[in-house]
Amino acid sequence: MVRFLDFKEAKCKDCYKCLRECSVKAIAVIDHQAKIVDEKCILCGTCTRVCPQNAKIVHSEREKVELLLKSDNKVFCSLAPSFVSSFGVLNLETMKDALLKLGFYDVEETAIGAKLVTQKYEEQLDTNEHKNYITSSCPAINNLISKYYPNALEYLATVDSPMVAHAKLIKKRYQDCKIVFIGPCIAKKKEAYESGIIDGVLTYEDLNAMLQDNGIELVNKEGTQSISNKARYYPIDRGIIKSFDHFNPNYEYLAVDGLDKCMEILQNINNVEGVFLEMNACKYGCINGPCSLKEEVSSILGNSEVRQYARSCSGEEITIDTDVDINKVHNSGFVGKHVTEDEIKRILALTGKVKKEDELNCGACGYSSCREKAYAVACGYADVEMCLPYMREKAENMSYEIIHNSPNGIMVVDYDLNIIDMNKKAMDMLGINKKSVKGEPLVDYYNPTDFITAMTTKQQVKTDVMIDKTSIVAYSNIICLPEYKIMFAILIDITDTVLKDRKLKKMRFDTLNTVDEVIEKQMRVAQEIASLLGETTAETKVALFNLKKTLKDEENEQN
């Protein structure tokens, strides 16, 4: 599948802003990652503007076009007339000089094709066969009608867009040439691909980068255009209507810009009659396209610049070759899926919505109602967990249960040392008999010294504390969360452990004293025994010496 718009996975942050801003909800959020749903997307480009993380990727054809420019082919440029707004130039010749330097064979305004489209609109309106008539120049609107309002297809003009009409005019003159369209629109990429006649599309962002990379500056040329073309008004609000040479009095000519307004009209299109609708997906027209180089706040200036440019063409009105078939058949591509009411109710119940009043319809998930979000879940475009009020309530309930059913004492304190929360275990450990102490100063119940240390050092403080009021000894672990300017402490009752340690230490001390006494006694006995042994040894020595002397004397007498 050819993709024209995508997301960078690494940058999606679960903000749902793209989903909230997408009028057709063509964005799926699965596993916390937003993805374009190609079959639903109309390529209006709104998501590329609103994403705060710049996570959207508009697939560029720059490399493809640069290869064409380096080839031997004659490459024609069809340039959208909104260029005067994005690039701040005064006329076509200024842009043409720059584009020829890039390698284009020739450059023409898409407004030439728009002129032929206007003539075709006038012809079809003059038949008075249409109950209502919707312009077909905006491919995003064409996609919108095809996919979401097939009942309005009968009112959609069976005429090519100016880009395709211009390409056909060029091809009639140069059959073997290559054609590249340049404009501010993403939807043109898909339209060009499906046309089979256009070889590449560059956005103004692509072109601007190519000019900068090749060191090409836009130098305004003085003078006016020699040929007039009222179709140069196409990029602005009511621009198509301004390009008409005559108006059929049987129709009311109205311009509607912005997807939400267009969808409101399409929703009620069968209830009106005799209306010509110039529809544009972008507010203020094509000058505010998703890939234009000007911000939306500059759209009024851009409108003025396009008007000034169109009026500056003082020559005769351009003549268009009308012998070119620009008829277009629009087919239905309706993307709706059938989901039963029971399935909707089942999904709503998963987020605690069992009664009508449970459906807050807050829009935080990006969908306009809880039922719309449930439908998206059923179709596989969304996760149940995207319901932020439900997830918040669930998280709060889980946090409450964890904190207040913890076997340990838990205290949460702000940087002003006021108590944010304290579970019952902590209150029992501190000897607090109140039902709640939220908002009260910590110092009234607990020595804040360790909290102050944690706050100033932004590090954990672990210590043993003695709670005087209850004689409880607690192990305190205080953790600081600077980004939220809060601290929380976990108090573990270690009184029994401390008492056991003290008892064990006393037993060790008593045992050591007993051992010392035994050793001392044994030493004393040993000394007494040694003393007695010394006395008897001396007496024995004397007796033996006397016996020896007596025996020796007797032996001498005998001899």
C-alpha positions in Angstrom: 0.0 0.0 0.0 1.2 3.5 -0.9 1.3 5.7 2.2 1.2 9.5 2.1 1.1 10.3 5.8 2.4 8.5 8.8 3.6 8.8 12.4 6.9 8.6 14.2 6.4 5.9 16.8 9.1 7.2 19.2 7.5 10.6 19.6 3.9 9.8 20.3 3.0 10.9 23.9 -0.6 9.8 24.5 -1.9 13.4 24.3 -4.7 12.5 21.8 -4.5 16.0 20.3 -4.3 14.7 16.7 -7.4 12.5 17.4 -9.3 15.4 18.9 -8.6 17.6 15.9 -9.2 15.0 13.3 -12.7 15.6 12.0 -13.2 12.1 10.7 -11.3 10.3 13.5 -9.0 8.6 11.1 -6.4 7.9 13.8 -6.2 4.8 15.8 -4.5 4.7 19.2 -3.3 1.2 20.0 -0.9 0.4 22.8 -0.4 4.1 23.4 0.7 4.7 19.9 -1.2 6.8 17.3 -1.4 5.5 13.8 -3.1 6.7 10.6 -6.0 4.6 9.5 -5.5 4.8 5.8 -9.0 3.6 4.8 -10.5 6.4 6.9 -8.0 9.2 6.2 -9.0 12.0 3.8 -5.5 13.5 3.9 -6.6 16.9 5.0 -3.3 17.2 6.9 -4.8 18.7 10.1 -2.8 16.2 12.3 0.4 17.5 10.8 -0.3 21.0 12.1 -1.5 20.2 15.6 0.9 17.5 16.8 2.9 19.0 19.7 5.7 16.4 19.2 5.9 16.9 15.4 5.4 13.1 15.2 3.7 13.1 11.8 5.6 12.3 8.6 4.5 13.5 5.2 6.1 11.1 2.8 8.2 13.2 0.4 8.7 12.5 -3.3 11.6 14.9 -3.5 14.1 12.1 -4.3 11.9 10.7 -7.0 11.5 14.2 -8.6 15.2 14.9 -8.4 15.9 11.7 -10.4 13.4 12.9 -13.0 15.1 16.2 -13.3 18.4 14.5 -13.8 17.0 12.3 -16.6 16.6 13.1 -20.3 12.9 13.6 -19.9 11.2 16.9 -20.4 9.8 17.6 -16.9 6.9 20.1 -16.7 6.0 21.9 -13.5 2.3 22.6 -12.7 2.6 25.3 -10.0 -0.4 26.0 -7.7 -1.2 29.8 -7.8 -0.9 29.9 -3.9 2.9 30.1 -4.4 2.7 33.9 -4.2 1.5 33.6 -0.6 3.9 30.9 0.6 7.1 32.2 -1.1 6.3 36.0 -1.0 7.0 36.5 -4.7 5.2 39.0 -7.0 4.7 36.9 -10.1 5.2 33.6 -11.9 8.4 34.7 -13.7 10.3 34.9 -10.4 9.3 31.3 -9.5 9.9 30.1 -13.1 13.5 31.3 -13.1 14.2 29.4 -9.9 12.5 26.2 -11.0 14.3 26.2 -14.4 17.6 26.3 -12.4 16.5 23.2 -10.6 16.1 21.4 -14.0 12.5 21.8 -15.0 11.8 22.1 -18.7 9.0 24.5 -18.3 6.7 25.9 -15.6 3.0 26.7 -15.9 0.4 27.7 -13.4 -2.2 25.1 -12.3 -4.6 28.0 -12.8 -4.6 27.1 -16.5 -6.3 23.8 -15.6 -8.5 25.7 -13.1 -9.8 27.9 -16.0 -11.0 24.8 -17.9 -12.6 23.4 -14.7 -14.5 26.6 -14.2 -15.8 26.5 -17.7 -16.9 22.9 -17.2 -18.7 23.9 -13.9 -20.6 26.7 -15.8 -21.6 24.3 -18.6 -23.0 21.7 -16.1 -24.8 24.4 -14.1 -26.4 25.8 -17.2 -28.2 22.5 -17.8 -30.2 23.1 -14.6 -30.1 19.3 -14.0 -28.5 19.5 -10.6 -30.5 19.9 -7.4 -27.3 21.1 -5.7 -23.8 21.3 -7.0 -20.5 20.8 -5.1 -17.1 21.7 -6.5 -14.6 18.9 -7.0 -11.4 21.0 -6.9 -10.4 20.0 -3.3 -9.3 16.3 -3.2 -9.7 16.2 0.6 -13.4 17.2 0.2 -13.8 14.6 -2.6 -12.4 12.0 -0.2 -14.6 13.1 2.6 -17.8 12.8 0.4 -16.7 9.5 -1.0 -15.9 7.9 2.4 -18.4 9.5 4.8 -21.2 11.2 2.8 -22.0 8.9 -0.2 -25.5 10.3 -0.3 -23.9 13.6 -1.4 -22.0 12.0 -4.3 -24.8 12.9 -6.7 -24.1 16.6 -6.1 -20.3 16.3 -6.5 -19.2 17.8 -9.8 -18.2 15.1 -12.3 -15.1 17.2 -13.2 -11.4 16.7 -12.7 -9.5 18.9 -10.3 -7.4 21.7 -11.7 -4.2 19.7 -11.2 -5.4 16.8 -13.3 -7.1 19.0 -15.9 -3.8 21.0 -16.3 -1.8 17.7 -16.6 -4.1 16.6 -19.4 -3.7 19.9 -21.2 0.1 19.6 -21.0 0.0 15.9 -22.1 -2.0 16.9 -25.2 0.9 19.2 -26.2 3.8 17.0 -25.0 2.8 13.4 -24.9 6.1 12.0 -23.7 6.8 14.6 -21.0 6.8 14.1 -17.2 4.6 16.2 -15.0 5.3 17.4 -11.4 2.7 19.3 -9.4 3.9 21.7 -6.7 1.5 23.0 -4.0 0.6 23.1 -0.3 -1.7 20.0 -0.3 -1.1 16.5 1.0 -4.3 15.1 -0.5 -2.9 16.0 -4.0 -0.3 13.2 -3.5 -3.0 10.5 -3.5 -5.0 12.2 -6.3 -1.9 12.4 -8.5 -1.0 8.7 -7.8 -4.5 7.6 -8.7 -4.7 9.8 -11.8 -1.9 7.9 -13.6 -0.9 11.1 -15.5 1.1 12.9 -12.9 4.6 11.7 -12.2 5.3 13.4 -8.8 4.1 15.9 -6.2 6.2 18.3 -4.3 4.9 20.3 -1.3 6.0 23.8 -0.8 8.1 22.5 2.1 9.9 20.2 -0.3 10.5 22.9 -2.9 11.8 25.4 -0.3 14.3 22.8 0.9 15.4 22.1 -2.6 16.0 25.8 -3.3 18.0 26.2 -0.2 20.1 23.1 -0.7 20.9 24.3 -4.3 21.7 27.8 -3.2 18.9 29.3 -5.3 17.4 32.6 -4.2 14.1 34.0 -5.2 14.7 37.4 -6.8 11.4 39.3 -7.5 11.0 40.6 -11.1 9.1 43.7 -11.7 6.3 44.0 -14.1 2.8 42.5 -14.7 1.6 39.4 -16.4 0.6 39.7 -20.0 -2.3 37.3 -19.8 -5.1 37.4 -17.3 -6.7 34.4 -15.7 -9.4 34.8 -13.1 -8.8 31.2 -12.0 -5.8 32.5 -10.1 -8.3 33.3 -7.4 -8.8 29.5 -6.7 -6.5 29.3 -3.7 -8.6 31.8 -1.6 -12.0 31.7 0.0 -14.7 32.2 -2.8 -11.9 32.0 -5.3 -13.7 29.6 -7.5 -16.8 31.7 -7.5 -14.7 34.8 -8.4 -13.4 32.9 -11.5 -16.9 32.5 -13.0 -17.7 34.6 -16.1 -21.5 34.3 -15.5 -23.8 32.9 -12.9 -26.9 30.8 -13.2 -29.7 32.7 -11.4 -31.3 29.4 -10.3 -28.4 28.7 -7.9 -27.2 30.4 -4.7 -23.4 30.6 -4.8 -21.9 29.8 -1.4 -18.3 29.2 -0.2 -17.6 26.9 2.8 -14.1 26.4 4.2 -12.9 24.2 7.0 -13.9 20.5 7.5 -16.3 21.0 10.4 -18.4 23.5 8.4 -18.3 21.3 5.3 -19.4 18.3 7.3 -22.3 20.2 8.8 -23.4 21.2 5.3 -23.0 17.7 3.9 -25.0 16.2 6.8 -28.0 18.3 5.7 -27.3 18.5 1.9 -30.6 16.7 1.0 -32.6 19.4 2.9 -31.5 22.2 0.6 -32.0 22.9 -3.1 -30.5 25.2 -5.7 -27.2 25.7 -3.9 -23.7 25.9 -5.6 -21.2 25.0 -2.9 -17.5 25.9 -3.2 -16.0 23.6 -0.6 -12.5 23.6 0.7 -11.1 21.5 3.6 -8.6 24.1 4.7 -9.8 27.3 6.5 -9.2 30.4 4.3 -8.6 28.1 1.3 -5.5 26.5 -0.2 -3.3 29.4 1.0 -3.6 27.7 4.4 -2.8 24.2 3.1 -1.0 21.8 5.5 2.3 22.2 3.7 2.2 25.9 3.1 5.0 28.0 4.4 2.8 30.5 6.2 1.0 30.1 9.6 -2.7 30.3 9.8 -2.4 33.8 11.3 -0.9 34.9 8.0 -3.9 33.7 5.9 -5.5 37.2 5.7 -2.2 38.6 4.3 -2.0 35.6 2.0 -5.5 36.2 0.7 -4.5 39.8 0.0 -1.4 38.7 -1.8 -3.3 36.3 -4.1 -5.9 38.9 -4.9 -3.2 41.4 -5.7 -1.4 38.9 -7.9 -4.6 38.0 -9.8 -5.5 41.6 -10.4 -2.0 42.5 -11.6 -2.5 40.4 -14.7 -3.7 43.1 -17.0 -3.7 41.4 -20.3 -6.5 39.6 -22.2 -8.2 36.7 -20.5 -6.4 33.4 -21.3 -7.9 31.1 -23.9 -8.1 27.4 -22.9 -8.2 24.4 -25.2 -11.6 22.9 -24.4 -11.1 19.9 -26.5 -9.8 17.9 -23.6 -11.9 15.4 -21.6 -11.9 16.3 -17.9 -14.9 14.3 -16.9 -14.5 12.5 -13.6 -16.6 9.7 -12.1 -16.5 9.7 -8.3 -17.0 6.3 -6.6 -18.2 5.6 -3.2 -15.6 4.4 -0.7 -17.8 4.4 2.4 -15.8 3.2 5.4 -18.6 2.8 8.0 -18.8 -0.5 9.9 -21.8 -2.1 11.5 -21.5 -2.5 15.3 -24.4 -3.8 17.3 -25.9 -1.9 20.2 -25.1 -4.8 22.6 -21.4 -4.5 21.6 -21.5 -0.8 22.3 -23.1 -1.3 25.7 -20.5 -4.1 26.5 -17.6 -1.8 25.7 -19.1 1.1 27.6 -19.5 -1.1 30.7 -15.8 -1.9 30.6 -15.2 1.7 31.6 -17.9 1.8 34.2 -20.6 3.4 32.0 -23.7 1.3 32.6 -26.2 4.2 32.7 -26.7 7.1 30.4 -25.6 9.5 33.1 -22.2 7.7 33.4 -21.4 8.9 29.8 -19.5 12.1 30.5 -18.8 12.8 26.8 -15.8 15.0 28.0 -13.8 14.5 24.8 -10.6 13.9 26.6 -10.0 10.7 24.6 -10.3 12.6 21.4 -13.8 11.4 20.5 -16.8 13.7 20.8 -18.9 11.1 22.8 -18.4 8.0 24.9 -20.5 6.0 22.3 -18.3 7.3 19.4 -15.2 6.1 21.3 -16.9 2.7 22.1 -17.6 2.4 18.4 -13.9 3.0 17.6 -12.9 0.4 20.2 -15.3 -2.1 18.5 -13.7 -1.3 15.1 -10.2 -1.8 16.5 -9.3 1.9 16.2 -9.0 2.6 20.0 -8.1 1.0 23.3 -10.6 0.8 26.1 -8.0 2.5 28.4 -8.2 5.7 26.5 -11.0 6.9 28.7 -9.1 9.3 30.9 -11.7 10.0 33.6 -12.2 6.2 34.0 -8.4 5.6 34.1 -8.0 8.4 36.6 -10.7 7.1 38.8 -9.3 3.6 38.6 -5.8 4.9 39.4 -7.1 7.0 42.3 -9.0 4.0 43.7 -6.0 1.7 43.3 -3.8 4.3 45.0 -6.3 4.7 47.8 -6.6 1.0 48.4 -2.8 0.5 48.3 -2.1 3.4 50.6 -4.9 2.8 53.1 -4.5 -0.9 53.3 -0.8 -1.0 53.5 0.7 -2.8 56.5 3.1 0.2 56.8 2.5 3.8 57.7 2.4 6.2 54.7 2.6 10.0 54.8 2.5 12.4 51.9 3.7 15.9 52.6 4.1 19.0 50.4 7.0 21.4 50.3 5.3 23.6 52.8 5.4 20.6 55.2 1.7 20.3 55.2 0.1 16.8 55.2 -1.5 15.9 51.9 -2.5 12.4 53.0 -1.8 9.9 55.8 -3.1 6.4 56.1 -4.6 4.9 59.2 -1.5 2.8 60.0 0.6 6.0 60.1 -2.0 7.7 62.3 -2.0 4.8 64.7 1.8 4.8 64.8 1.8 8.5 65.6 -1.0 8.2 68.2 -3.4 10.4 66.2 -7.1 9.8 67.0 -8.5 12.2 64.4 -10.5 11.0 61.4 -8.3 13.0 59.0 -5.3 15.3 59.3 -5.1 16.4 55.6 -3.9 20.0 55.3 -2.6 20.2 58.8 1.1 21.1 59.6 3.3 18.0 59.9 5.2 19.5 62.8 2.0 19.1 65.0 2.4 15.4 64.9 5.9 14.5 63.7 9.5 15.8 63.8 10.0 17.3 60.2 13.8 17.4 60.3 14.2 14.4 58.1 11.7 15.8 55.6 13.5 19.0 55.4 16.8 17.1 54.8 15.1 15.2 51.9 13.7 18.4 50.4 16.9 20.3 50.5 19.2 17.4 49.3 16.5 15.9 46.9 17.8 12.5 48.1 16.2 9.7 50.0 16.6 9.9 53.8 16.6 6.5 55.6 16.7 6.4 59.4 15.3 4.9 62.6 13.0 7.1 64.6 11.6 6.8 68.1 8.0 8.0 68.3 7.6 9.3 71.9 3.9 9.3 72.1 3.5 5.6 71.3 7.0 4.4 72.1 7.1 2.9 68.7 10.4 2.5 66.9 10.0 3.0 63.2 12.2 2.6 60.1 11.6 5.8 58.1 12.3 6.0 54.3 11.5 9.5 52.9 11.5 10.0 49.2 11.4 13.4 47.5 9.6 14.1 44.2 10.8 17.6 43.2 8.8 17.7 39.9 5.6 17.5 42.0 6.9 19.3 45.0 5.9 16.6 47.4 7.5 14.0 49.6 6.3 10.7 50.9 7.5 8.6 53.8 7.1 4.9 54.5 7.1 4.1 58.2 7.8 0.5 59.1 7.2 -0.6 62.7 10.4 -2.2 63.9 9.6 -2.1 67.6 9.4 -5.9 68.0 12.6 -6.3 66.1 14.4 -3.7 68.2 13.1 -5.3 71.5 14.3 -8.7 70.3 17.7 -7.2 69.4 17.9 -5.6 72.8 17.0 -8.9 74.5 19.5 -10.8 72.4 22.2 -8.2 73.2 21.3 -8.6 77.0 21.5 -12.4 76.6 24.9 -12.0 74.9 26.1 -9.6 77.7 24.9 -11.9 80.5 26.4 -15.0 78.8 29.7 -13.1 78.4 29.7 -12.2 82.1 29.0 -15.8 83.1 31.8 -17.0 80.9 34.1 -14.5 82.4 33.2 -15.7 85.9 33.7 -19.4 85.0 37.0 -18.6 83.4 38.1 -16.6 86.4 37.1 -19.4 88.7 38.8 -22.0 86.6 42.0 -19.9 86.6 41.8 -19.6 90.4 41.4 -23.4 90.9 44.2 -24.0 88.5 46.4 -21.7 90.4 45.5 -23.4 93.7 46.2 -26.8 92.2 49.5 -25.5 90.8 50.4 -24.2 94.3 49.6 -27.5 96.0 51.5 -29.4 93.4 54.5 -27.1 93.9 54.6 -27.8 97.7 54.3 -31.6 97.4 56.9 -31.6 94.7 59.4 -29.9 96.9 58.8 -32.3 99.8 59.1 -35.2 97.5 62.4 -33.9 96.2 63.8 -33.5 99.8 62.6 -37.0 100.8 64.2 -38.5 97.7 67.4 -36.6 98.2 67.6 -37.8 101.8 66.8 -41.4 100.7 69.5 -41.2 98.1 72.0 -39.9 100.6 71.1 -42.6 103.2 71.5 -45.4 100.6 74.8 -44.0 99.5 76.2 -43.8 103.0 75.2 -47.4 103.7 77.0 -48.5 100.6 80.2 -46.8 101.7 80.1 -48.4 105.1 79.8 -51.9 103.6 82.9 -51.3 101.5 
